[in-house]
Amino acid sequence: MNTFAQAVLNGFSQGAIYALLALGYVMIYKATHVISFAQPALMVCGGLFSYHLTTQVGLPFWPGLLLAMILGALLGMAVERLALRPMVGKPVFTLAIITIGVDIVLRIGANRYMGANPRIVTFPNGSRQYEVFGLSITHQRVALIAVTAITVVALVMFFRYAKAGLAMRATALNQETALAQGIRVGAIFALAWAIAGGLATIAGTFVAAGSAGMEQNTWIIALKALPAIIIGGLDSLPGAVIGGLAVGIVESLTAVYQPNVAPFLGANFALVAPYALMFLVLLVRPYGLFGTREVERV
Amino acid sequence: MIMTHRRFMTRALAGAAIAALVLSGCRGGGGGDEDGASAGITEEPCPDAVNEDNGCIYLGAISDLTKGPFAPLAVPITDAQKAFWQRVNEEGGVGGYDINIEDHIADAEYNPEIHNRRYQEMRNDILALGQTLGSSQTLAILEDMKNDDVIGIPASWNSAWSFEDQILESGANYCFEAMNGVDWAVQARGVSGTVMAIKYPNDYGGDAAAGAKAAAEANGLEFVEVETPTGQDNQAGAVAAVLQQQPELIVVTTGPAEMATIVGGAAAQGWQGTVVGSSPTWNPALLQSAAAPALEAMYFQAGPWGPWGTDTPGHEAMRNALGDVTPNDGYTAGWAWSYPLLAALEAAAEMDGGITRANLVEAAQNLEEVDYEDILPPESGNQAGEPDEVAWRESVISRVDPEAPTGVSIEQEMSAGPTAESYDFSEPCFALR
């Protein structure tokens, strides 16, 4: 039982990173109906902003993270304004391809900054351990879970109570109607990218504060948020959170139990498990667990 | 039937997610004419030659300079080799030639397929490979190297290289290194329980795991093996295996990021024991990471020679040649690996016909000693006898030392444990495929 609970806790904390990234994907999708493949680059750049501010400039971790989030948000806005706004009205597939190009360009710049050595963000007392009901968790993982929880609550409040949040919901529902109601849809697009940039920065910072830091191939972590948003539903913020956590937990449980329970599946099946879960969910609910079912005219 | 926008996006995204899965799984990666006898050597001086009257020998280097797991080591390895050959040139060159390794440096991203492609691009322009990084990667070009009479300096320590005439290795291989690590842990750390080898599923991992297994059996210890892929996000399985099986000793053969993730992750959940990593598992940058306390407490490195700060003429020459760089034992490896090629070039220069590919192959096969300037003993460079008789079996064990230039300092001087000393090395520890 303890092994199971520990695996769930480990998966939960790893899933928090996937959830933050998945939220970014969904924010952009809801506002613009485009899947942004630039999220890995935003995560890497965000992590490097934190690295630079804390290690090179000398800011403490939390102010550094806050400032990095602002820079990440500005980067997201810049991407939207320079690469995507001019393409408004073009097929979403074209826009998605553009985000791949943006991802490559940003990561080339990030790689030049990084060089060959990992860039590690120092988290104060990050390796301090806590024991709760026989379960171990580090200070850094506790902080990650807390930050994710605060972020999710803040997003919920934003959409429920803020004027801009309401405008975003209206835009997600119908862009033309929102425009007719006086909502500046372009500004909403920029806001969605800014929020996604900020979220990716939080995820990137905690990745860079991990055991191995940020390396040139660390961007691949962000791709694990893809099955998360399919599981949760492309247009669902709660779905993104639950999908991200589900991916982390399934990955962790599979890593612990599969070698003994189903060794015939081979070594490291945990890598495949989130995608297996994604297929299962798609079979049962093609729009994801919390995605909006579309009414089709056939 | 009309495909709705969201359904299209879902399908496109599912496809992208599968592509992401494949990506995650796959990552883990001059001059002269075209006559094989004289390719890679010209009577024209090298570009920016140190000695304008000398001809030029072009060496190739196929490395892991950007995205691969060993890039933090491979960049300094390559820089050290540039500095090594620059020093040779400043001392007059070899046999009337300067050596140029700068013009044919290629990044193969630790990928055998790209490695092969890079070799094809340079095969007619180089005399020899001053660096070919990776075991599987070198295997991917070995047949072509044999056809071309090209010798290569491996940036790896695979036991199979002792059985290849055209590979000029230095130092104890991964297999002996792991044996020495296990023997040392038994004697110095009192390990008496399970030994777990955590390894990449490739020749690098396989070779060290074979050595760890041999040493565990020789010491009467239980042995288990865990394969783990590249990527710090893919180590949950290895961490779970450590926590479930509670080994007393882990022998790790991965990249530095994976090693730190595994050790840091297991330690965060209460595991305590001893970790012996193969030489490429260490990167001093890890001392800044969240895993640093666990590494300081439990990690030891089994390596082929002393780290950057060791007091030998060879180490001192390296430090002087490289000048003001951030110390890294990638430099030490790149520097030390280059000595046998220098010795082979000097021997070939004395042969009829002088320095040619064919003479270089013959000279390399007949090397009995190499002057490593005390980084290694001269006899460790013996390539002339049977591997079981001449293969170098001694390693250095280092511990984490934040005060040391490269974060490690010597715990046990160069020596061979009882398992390595008595091991029947009549074939490679792990068959290359």
Interface residues (C-beta under 8 A of the other chain):
Chain A: T3 Q6 A7 N10 G11 Q14 Y29 H33 I35 F37 T55 V92 F93 A96 N111 G115 A116 N117 P118 I120 T122 F123 G126 S127 Q129 S136 I137 T138 Q140 R141 A209 G210 S211 A212 G213 E215 Q216 N217 T218 I220 I221 L223 K224 L226 P227 I229 I230 L234 D235 E251 S252 A255 V256 P259 A267 N268 A270 L271 V272 Y275 M278 L282 P286 Y287 G288 G291 T292 E294 E296 R297 V298
Chain B: M1 I2 T4 H5 R6 R7 F8 M9 T10 A12 L13 A14 A16 A17 I18 A20 L21 L23 S24 G25 R27 L65 T66 K67 G68 P69 A71 P72 A74 V75 P201 V226 E227 T228 P229 T230 G231 Q232 D233 N234 A236 G237 V239 A240 A241 L243 Q244 P256 A257 E258 A260 T261 V263 G264 G265 A267 A268 Q269 G270 N283 A285 L286 Q288 S289 A290 A291 A292 P293 A294
